[in-house]
Amino acid sequence: MDIHLLLDNITNPALLFFFLGLIAVRLKSDLEIPKNSSKFISLYLLFSIGFKGGQELSHSNLDMEIAWSLLFGVLLALVVPLYTFFTLKKKLGVFNAGAIAAAYGSVSAVTFVTSVSFLEILDIDFGGHMVAVMALMEAPSIVIGVLLIALFNKDKKERMSFSEILRHALTNGSVLLIMGSLIIGFLASDAQAEGIKPFTTDIFKGFLAVFLLDMGITSGKKLNSLLENGRFTLLFSIIIPLLNGVIVAVLSSAVTHSVGNRFLFAILAASASYIAVPAAMKLAAPKANPGLYIPMALAITFPLNITLGMPLYLSIIKAI
């Protein structure tokens, strides 16, 4: 791995704000981002990346590479939760295994947004269709996680309505916003997009820095909950994301030769959802312990990917 790339990434101001949030929690500071402000910033980031992705997609030739990329993303969202579930089922039980499998098969929009910013700093191009790939990867893993819980749960009284879960997965706010913004960006002309560029582009990195500060604070608060559940879940939330990212960094060469696109595929495979999946699992698997799957995804896997993961996957892709 390129040490200079790792050092440049770690000294990225947005990432340093994440560490500031962690430090604030350890120091028991009263620093916090108001809940409504945090929600607005997360919506803004999804809107901005979706709109810009739609603009990029409108300038792309809709070819077989885009079709294969969409298919590859969906396959990842289906395969990762399967092997994850069976790895965890014996140790953590059906409900926890299903929820964690859904989280690690799904994606983190914030990790994706941070990765896009990372590519822009390095001046590496990527396809606008990768935003659509990210959006399509949200729901399938939630559906697979719910199906696995239903299949292996022996208590029939605890089984949930599949149609309700499917509807919830597809209409989840983050999925709906990213897809809607993508379509709007695709339909907007260059002149129309230029009119809102100061909002969609110019202030993006500043909002990302504030959001990562909030993520640092939230992660710091969740960390103790994870450590209380033993080393197995801690090791899982480190090893599995890195394994997924490295494997996909290699396999993605069969789908695209674009360094930026392959990097984003690796990040999507390595990331874990801590927004869409917890919302769905609260409804689908109330017996699953959120003190496991939320801090695993947020407090360990998220910072792992944006510090070590990003330069690691990019170095592998460039080396092949």
Secondary structure, DSSP 8 states (H G I E B T S, - for coil): --HHHHHHHHT-HHHHHHHHHHHHHHTT------HHHHHHHHHHHHHHHHHHHHHHHHTS---HHHHHHHHHHHHHHHHHHHHHHHHHHHHH-HHHHHHHHHHHHS--HHHHHHHHHHHHHTT----THHHHHHHHTHHHHHHHHHHHHHHH---GGG---HHHHHHHHHT-HHHHHHHHHHHHHHHS-HHHHHHTHIIIIITHHHHHHHHHHHHHHHHHHHHHHHHTT-HHHHHHHHHHHHHHHHHHHHHGGGT---HHHHHHHHHHHH---SSHHHHHHHHH-TTS-HHHHHHIIIIIIHHHIIIIIHHHHHHHHHH-
